[in-house]
Amino acid sequence: MQALVQRVQAICGEQYAALSVVTLVELTHGIYRARNSADRTRRQAFTQELRRDLVVHPVMPEIAELAGRIEGEQAARGVSIGFEDLLIGATALWLGYGVATANLRHFQLIPGLSVVKL
């Protein structure tokens, strides 16, 4: 995880880092999709380290309503956003954060969200 933190700091500078609980779901999903026990162990250690070192923010009703508004407005424009990324992005917006990710596709569809490519 230290390498990830250093990478984020190199790109974004000193920033507060946190996780959405939805990110935790995605990381846990990845643990159980690992093709072998070594990958599973590595992914599990990484996820546990993140949980230990970062605040994990829940999806509160206000975040759910924001996500619903964003999804509805974007759908009216013919834009579809993946549900997990929508919730992560809405959490970041609600808290006044940006998102640092290697997967820009859905996050860039969320109006007002600052997105940084890792």
N, C-alpha and C positions, 0 to 999 in steps of 0.2 A: 504494500500500500504506500510505502514511503516514496517509491518511484512515481506513483500516480500523483501524490500531493506535490512533489517537486515539479512534475510536468505542468500541473494546473498553475502553480505559482509562477513558473517561467512564462506561461502564456498570459495569465491574468494579473500577476502581482499578488501581494498578500491579500487574501480574501477570506471571509468567513465561509466555511464549508459545512454543509449539512446534507441529509438525504431525505427524500420522500419515502414514506412507508411503502409506496408502490415500487420504488427502486429496490427495496429489500425483497419484495415479492419476486421481481425479475431476477435478482441475483440468486435467490434460493431456487428458483426454477432452473437456472443454469447449473446449479450444483447437481441436481437430480437428472439432468440431461447429459452429464459428462459421460464420455465414452469409456473411460477407465477409472480405476480407483485413484490413481495418482492425480489426474485432473480434478476429480471430485474432492479429494483432500485439499488440493491447492485452492480451489474455488471456495471451499468451506472456510478455510483459514482466512482468506481475503475478506469474505463476508463478515466473519466474526470480528476481524480487526476493524473494519468500517463501523460496525455496530458499537464497538468499544470506544472508538475515537471520535465519532461524529454523532450529533443530535439527529434523531430520526423523527421527522414531523409527520403527524397523522393527517388524514384527509378529514377535515372538520366540515360541518354543514356549509359554512361560508365558502370553502374551497370547492365543495361539490356543486354549489349553486353557480360559482364562477365558471367552473368547467362546463356545466350545462349551458350557460349563456354563450360561452365561446363556441362550443360544439354546435349549438343551434344557429348562431350567426354565421359560422363558417359553412355549415351544411346548406344554409339558404343561398350561399354563393357557389355551391357545388364543390366545396372543399371538404375532404374527409380527413380526420386526424385520428390516428390510432389511440384507443381508449387509455392505455397505460401512459403513453406520452402526454396525452391531454391532461391527465390527473397530475403527473409530475410537473408539467408546465404551469398548470393552474396553481399548484402549491407554491412554486417559485414566484409567480406573479403576486399571489396573495401576501407572501412574506417579503416581497421587495427584492428577491434574489434573481440572478440569472441562472442559466443552465450551461454547464460544461459537459460536452458529450462527443462521442465519436460518431453518433447517429444524428445528423442534423435534420433529416427529412421531415419528420412530423413536427419537431419543435419550431422550425422556421415558419410553420403555418399558423402559429399562435401569435396574434397581434400584440405588440408591446413587449414581448418576451425577448430579453437579451440572451443570445445563444452564442457560445464560443466552442469552436471545434477543437477537440483534443487530438 
